[in-house]
């Protein structure tokens, strides 16, 4: 359950509306379980380096667990090209570390997951578990109603599917924000987990809320606390 909350926190702060027009940002969130007195916080930031590469950093913490994630990526016109990915989970329970290198000239992904070696074929469009979120933002902003991504997940390349459910106002700690509601699509015969996300229309489609129901029925909500996009403070009505 603790790992599930940290996993949901890792979906936070999906940054820019246009993949070819990324903007630096920072955001903080709170997370609360509906059935339990358990809470957590998360922070995410996107910054551009002197070499033109972008770095997406993430950190989540709870009372007895923590998670960090970092993805370095490069833009080639409208295509996101991940370069390096790092994930680390610590605290009580099973620790986990993942490191990936994306070699586009050799067309392969290499690295380790919990110490196990990984080698996978790399084709244009393949993303890591952080950079795919940028592609999702781009497609939601472009008005698409259904989206599918090829993501390196463990020792395989998995397909992540999403669909747009409509528009809603979300009451966040930064005020009322007009948002696009999106659902992760899963095969109900394979997983009963439900994930719904809301993206702010006027703030480069920053994620402002996430709700997840686990297979055991546990439910939690993640909410934007405060943030800035391209130097502008996020404010609702």
PyMOL commands that set and color helices and strands:
alter all, ss='L'
color gray80, all
select helices_A, chain A and resi 2-9+19-21+132-141
alter helices_A, ss='H'
color red, helices_A
select strands_A, chain A and resi 25-33+39-48+54-61+65-76+79-91+96-103+108-113+116-121+126-127+146-153+156-172+175-185+194-200+207-213+219-229+232-233
alter strands_A, ss='S'
color yellow, strands_A
deselect
rebuild
show_as cartoon
